[in-house]
Amino acid sequence: MKLLTTPGFWIAVLAVLAAATLPWWVSGYILGLLTIAYYFGVFSMAWDLLFGFAGEVNFGPTFLIGLGAYGAGILNNRYELPIPYCLAAGTVLAVVGGLALALPALKVRGPYFGLITLVAVLLLQNMIVVFSGLTGGEIGLTVPDVISIDADTNYWLALGFMAVSGLILTAIARSPAGLILQAAGQDPVVTGALGFNVAKHKLAAFAVSAAFSGLAGGLVVFYMGTASVGTLINTSVGVQVIIAAVLGGRRTIVGAALGAVFLIAAGELLRPLGGLSTFVVSAVALLVILFVPSGLLGLASFRSAR
């Protein structure tokens, strides 16, 4: 594979290996913060596949995340199924729900696709409240099982999951199917005229994005021990996922993970500023998006090339 011969791949491998040593010399608090950041990195990478390559603006990434999270959580809460089965079921539910949303949504163009995905998030939020007996409603859903109570184990699992997800998503993006998807995102008419099935490739991208989003959502539930609208399906969470992907670098996959880690780490470092911290982080993100369209990953590549 050409991916294995690129300098960026080996830089990413070294970064992951360095990150794997953190449990030996940082506090459990920092590990917990990074664990969440890594899962958000997967959310953003999955979103970047759909937006950066397929050219479809999904304003509702938390719809897919929420389906996977609540699907897995309800099975464990109600029927006490083992975590692997719950994760698998939640992932399948996210894919099925994602395809059910994508089939009608991909028939429209421009902002209408994004609006449909945003409405889907609002509908899911209302369903969780209406069926509170099953979902826990606004209070939240607790699960009897967690992946581990050891901070190091949780950290390594999240890091490994993000690394493997990034590798798979990057391989898909660099594959012939990924190139067709990218062409379809830039000019679907010309791509279709060349004989490629644009709708099929975009549906496949939506399914892949849904699978990784749903699985990551389920893992977050079994890491935190709970699921709630505010932590997983809130529109502000979706905005964070989108900003992280664009901030890290559109159409880079790995840059989305970098952006997610940056956002969460910066927000925590600026926490002493109180409400001003959100303003500062948002301002920095806006400046990077406006003046460095290639994102943080592009900026790092530019500096290394000088």
C-alpha positions in Angstrom: 0.0 0.0 0.0 1.2 3.5 -0.9 -0.1 4.7 2.5 2.6 2.8 4.3 5.3 4.5 2.3 4.2 8.1 3.0 6.2 10.2 5.6 2.9 11.3 7.2 2.0 7.7 8.0 5.2 7.1 10.0 4.9 10.5 11.7 1.4 9.4 12.8 2.8 6.1 14.0 5.5 7.8 16.1 2.9 10.2 17.5 0.6 7.3 18.6 3.6 5.4 20.1 4.6 8.6 22.0 1.0 9.1 23.2 0.9 5.4 24.4 3.5 6.2 27.0 1.5 9.0 28.7 -0.1 6.7 31.3 3.4 6.2 32.8 4.0 9.9 33.6 0.8 11.9 33.6 -2.1 12.1 36.0 -5.4 10.1 35.7 -7.2 13.4 35.2 -5.3 14.2 32.0 -5.7 10.6 30.8 -9.5 10.9 31.3 -9.5 14.1 29.3 -7.5 12.6 26.5 -9.7 9.5 26.4 -12.8 11.6 25.6 -10.7 13.6 23.1 -9.7 10.5 21.2 -13.3 9.3 20.9 -14.3 12.8 19.7 -11.4 12.4 17.2 -13.2 9.4 15.8 -16.4 11.3 15.6 -14.6 14.1 13.6 -12.7 11.7 11.3 -16.0 9.9 10.4 -17.6 13.3 9.7 -14.6 14.4 7.5 -15.1 11.3 5.3 -18.6 12.4 4.5 -17.9 16.2 4.2 -14.3 16.4 3.1 -14.6 13.7 0.4 -18.3 13.2 -0.4 -19.0 16.9 -0.2 -22.1 16.4 1.9 -22.5 18.7 4.9 -23.9 16.7 7.7 -25.1 19.1 10.4 -26.3 16.2 12.5 -23.3 14.0 13.3 -24.8 13.4 16.8 -27.8 11.6 15.2 -25.5 8.7 14.2 -23.5 9.0 17.5 -26.8 9.0 19.5 -28.2 5.9 17.7 -25.1 3.9 18.4 -24.8 5.1 22.0 -28.4 4.6 23.0 -28.8 1.4 21.0 -25.9 -0.1 22.9 -26.8 1.4 26.2 -30.5 0.3 26.2 -29.5 -3.3 25.5 -27.1 -3.3 28.4 -29.4 -1.5 30.7 -32.5 -3.6 29.9 -31.2 -7.0 29.0 -27.7 -6.9 30.5 -26.2 -8.2 27.3 -22.3 -8.4 27.2 -20.6 -5.2 26.0 -19.4 -6.6 22.7 -22.9 -7.6 21.6 -24.3 -4.2 22.7 -21.6 -2.4 20.7 -22.3 -4.5 17.6 -26.0 -3.9 17.8 -25.5 -0.1 18.4 -23.2 0.1 15.4 -25.8 -1.8 13.2 -28.5 0.5 14.4 -26.4 3.6 13.5 -25.8 2.2 10.0 -29.4 1.3 9.4 -30.6 4.7 10.8 -27.9 6.5 8.8 -28.9 4.8 5.5 -32.6 5.4 6.2 -31.7 9.1 6.6 -29.4 9.3 3.7 -31.6 7.7 1.1 -34.1 10.6 1.0 -31.6 13.2 2.0 -29.2 12.5 -0.8 -31.9 13.3 -3.3 -31.7 17.0 -2.4 -28.9 19.3 -3.0 -27.2 22.3 -1.3 -28.2 23.2 2.2 -31.3 21.0 2.2 -29.2 17.9 3.0 -27.7 19.6 6.0 -31.1 20.8 7.2 -32.5 17.3 7.0 -29.7 15.9 9.1 -30.2 18.7 11.6 -33.9 17.9 11.9 -33.0 14.2 12.5 -31.0 15.2 15.6 -34.0 17.2 16.9 -36.3 14.3 16.3 -34.0 11.9 18.1 -33.8 14.2 21.1 -37.6 14.4 21.3 -37.9 10.6 21.0 -35.5 10.1 23.9 -37.6 12.4 26.0 -40.9 10.9 24.9 -39.8 7.3 25.5 -38.1 8.2 28.8 -39.1 4.9 30.4 -36.8 3.2 28.0 -34.1 5.8 27.4 -34.0 7.6 30.8 -35.2 10.8 29.2 -33.6 14.0 30.3 -32.1 12.4 33.4 -30.0 10.1 31.3 -29.5 6.4 30.8 -27.1 4.4 33.0 -25.5 1.1 32.1 -24.5 -1.6 34.6 -21.3 -2.5 32.8 -18.3 -0.4 31.9 -15.3 -1.3 29.9 -12.8 -0.8 32.7 -12.4 1.1 35.9 -8.7 1.5 35.2 -7.8 4.8 33.7 -4.8 3.4 31.9 -6.8 0.7 30.2 -9.5 3.1 29.1 -6.9 5.4 27.7 -5.0 2.8 25.7 -8.3 1.4 24.3 -9.4 4.9 23.2 -6.0 5.6 21.7 -5.9 2.3 19.9 -9.4 2.7 18.6 -8.7 6.2 17.3 -5.5 4.9 15.6 -7.1 2.0 13.9 -10.1 4.1 12.9 -7.8 6.7 11.4 -5.9 4.0 9.5 -9.0 2.4 8.1 -10.7 5.7 7.1 -7.5 7.0 5.5 -7.1 3.8 3.5 -10.7 4.1 2.3 -10.2 7.8 1.4 -7.0 6.9 -0.6 -8.6 3.9 -2.3 -10.0 4.1 -5.8 -13.5 4.3 -4.3 -12.3 7.2 -2.2 -11.0 9.0 -5.3 -14.4 8.5 -7.0 -16.1 9.8 -3.9 -13.9 12.9 -3.8 -14.6 13.5 -7.5 -18.4 13.1 -6.8 -18.1 15.6 -4.0 -16.5 18.2 -6.2 -18.6 17.7 -9.4 -21.3 15.0 -9.2 -22.6 15.7 -12.7 -19.2 15.1 -14.5 -18.5 12.1 -12.2 -21.8 10.6 -13.2 -21.2 11.3 -16.8 -18.0 9.3 -16.6 -20.0 6.3 -15.7 -19.6 6.2 -11.9 -22.6 5.6 -9.6 -22.4 8.8 -7.5 -25.4 7.9 -5.3 -23.9 4.4 -4.5 -20.6 5.9 -3.4 -22.2 8.5 -1.3 -24.4 6.0 0.4 -21.4 3.8 1.1 -19.6 6.8 2.6 -22.6 7.6 4.8 -22.7 3.9 6.0 -19.0 3.9 6.9 -19.3 7.3 8.7 -22.3 5.9 10.6 -20.5 2.7 11.6 -17.6 4.5 13.1 -19.7 7.2 14.7 -22.1 4.6 16.2 -19.3 2.4 17.5 -17.5 5.3 19.0 -20.7 6.5 20.6 -21.3 3.1 22.2 -17.7 3.0 23.5 -18.2 6.4 25.1 -21.3 5.1 26.9 -19.4 2.2 28.3 -16.5 4.4 29.3 -18.6 7.0 31.1 -21.3 4.6 32.3 -24.1 6.8 31.2 -25.7 8.4 28.1 -27.6 11.6 28.0 -28.8 14.1 25.4 -26.5 16.8 26.8 -23.3 14.8 26.4 -23.9 13.0 23.2 -26.8 14.4 21.1 -26.8 18.0 21.9 -26.4 20.3 18.9 -23.4 21.9 20.6 -21.7 18.6 20.6 -22.3 18.3 16.9 -20.8 21.7 16.4 -17.7 20.7 18.2 -17.3 17.6 16.0 -17.7 19.8 12.9 -15.3 22.5 14.0 -12.7 19.9 15.0 -12.7 18.4 11.6 -12.5 21.7 9.8 -10.0 23.1 12.2 -7.7 20.1 11.9 -7.8 20.1 8.1 -10.6 19.2 5.7 -10.0 16.1 3.6 -7.2 14.8 5.7 -9.0 12.4 8.1 -6.1 12.5 10.6 -6.3 16.3 10.9 -9.9 15.8 12.3 -8.5 13.9 15.2 -5.8 16.5 15.8 -8.5 19.2 15.8 -10.6 17.3 18.3 -7.7 16.9 20.7 -6.8 20.5 20.3 -10.3 21.8 21.0 -10.8 19.7 24.2 -7.3 20.3 25.5 -7.5 24.1 24.8 -10.9 24.3 26.5 -9.5 22.6 29.6 -6.4 24.7 29.8 -8.5 27.9 29.5 -11.1 26.7 32.1 -9.8 29.2 34.7 -11.1 32.0 32.4 -14.7 30.8 33.0 -17.2 31.6 30.3 -14.5 33.5 28.5 -12.7 30.2 27.7 -15.3 29.3 25.1 -15.0 32.6 23.4 -11.2 32.3 23.2 -11.2 28.8 21.9 -14.0 29.7 19.3 -12.0 32.8 18.2 -8.8 30.8 17.7 -10.8 28.2 15.7 -12.4 30.9 13.6 -9.0 32.5 12.9 -7.5 29.2 11.8 -10.4 28.4 9.6 -10.4 31.8 8.0 -6.6 32.3 7.5 -5.4 28.7 7.3 -7.9 26.8 5.2 -5.8 23.7 5.2 -6.2 23.5 9.0 -3.7 22.7 11.7 -2.3 19.7 9.9 -1.7 21.8 6.8 0.0 24.5 8.9 2.2 21.9 10.5 3.1 20.4 7.0 3.9 23.9 5.7 6.3 24.7 8.6 8.0 21.4 8.3 8.6 22.0 4.6 10.3 25.3 5.2 
